[in-house]
Amino acid sequence: MANFQWTEQSIRDYLANTEMAKYQAVPLPFGIVSEGKDRGTSFAMSMAGLDLEGKTFLDVGSNHGLMCFLAEERGAKDVLGLDRGRYVQVATTFADMRGSAAKFVDWDVDEKPISVLGQFDIVACYNLLHHVLYPFYLLGELAKATAPGGFLVLEYATPTGRYAKHEETIDEPFARQMAARPTIAVGWTDKIDGTYWSQSAVTRFMRLLGFKDENIDRMQSPMADYRKIMICHKE
Ligand SMILES: C[S@@+](CC[C@H](N)C(=O)[O-])C[C@H]1O[C@@H](n2cnc3c(N)ncnc32)[C@H](O)[C@@H]1O
């Protein structure tokens, strides 16, 4: 339900006057959508088989809050998003505009353990893995924060594509070979140094964290060929 203290004009003014990442297209009242990419399809595909009704939900790297808002629409409760600084302010403002009860907290996952926040039925982490300094630590914390019987949903960038695109010494065929194997590759762009995990590398690490193969589903991300989705059920 929208918060009627926000008028169409005040929402448009906020969007016009606020610098933001333009990463997520977030539906706001009056048919307004913030400028960004369609990230709802990744959410819909990855959550298609999950019942969110009455479930607690954590989104790590929540950006402008879209996944939290969509989880809420699917009936999730105690919805929490973690991100840094400016992103948290924008997501909190969007929540206010939407009349959403989702909460957003400034939380650098390289500095603070997620698991101190307790356990959640659904833990989501879309496209954060390659941004962090300590990806092994992040995966461990995400697994710990997932309640028994719950699900950990990941979307991540593999070594194909972006790695090959930005690392001049690696050609595309070799990058594809790497992505087909359990590889964790360091790549860099003008913005980030990141680790790019192949599907089998993430799968092996999830096994180490105690997830069984039969409880791990893998699918192609709608974002790009080199992005993948993994849904891990915790017994
Ligand atoms: C590529 S965006 C993905 C956003 C969103 N999860 C999605 O897929 O639509 C990565 C997000 O992770 C956040 N992020 C990067 N490093 C982080 C860190 N150390 N702690 C918390 N959030 C971080 C960024 O601010 C950004 O919102």
The ligand as a Gaussian input file, in Angstrom:
#p B3LYP/6-31G(d) Opt

LIG

0 1
 C       25.749000      -5.451000      -8.368000
 S       24.793000      -4.760000      -7.075000
 C       23.515000      -5.992000      -6.896000
 C       22.257000      -5.428000      -6.278000
 C       21.124000      -6.429000      -6.055000
 N       21.520000      -7.461000      -5.110000
 C       20.658000      -7.010000      -7.338000
 O       21.165000      -8.053000      -7.773000
 O       19.748000      -6.439000      -7.966000
 C       25.799000      -5.097000      -5.643000
 C       25.239000      -4.488000      -4.370000
 O       26.026000      -4.939000      -3.270000
 C       26.351000      -3.838000      -2.436000
 N       27.635000      -4.118000      -1.771000
 C       28.869000      -4.168000      -2.341000
 N       29.809000      -4.449000      -1.410000
 C       29.141000      -4.572000      -0.228000
 C       29.565000      -4.840000       1.110000
 N       30.855000      -5.043000       1.409000
 N       28.626000      -4.901000       2.097000
 C       27.304000      -4.695000       1.800000
 N       26.845000      -4.435000       0.541000
 C       27.754000      -4.363000      -0.448000
 C       26.408000      -2.655000      -3.401000
 O       26.252000      -1.435000      -2.702000
 C       25.276000      -2.977000      -4.366000
 O       24.035000      -2.486000      -3.924000

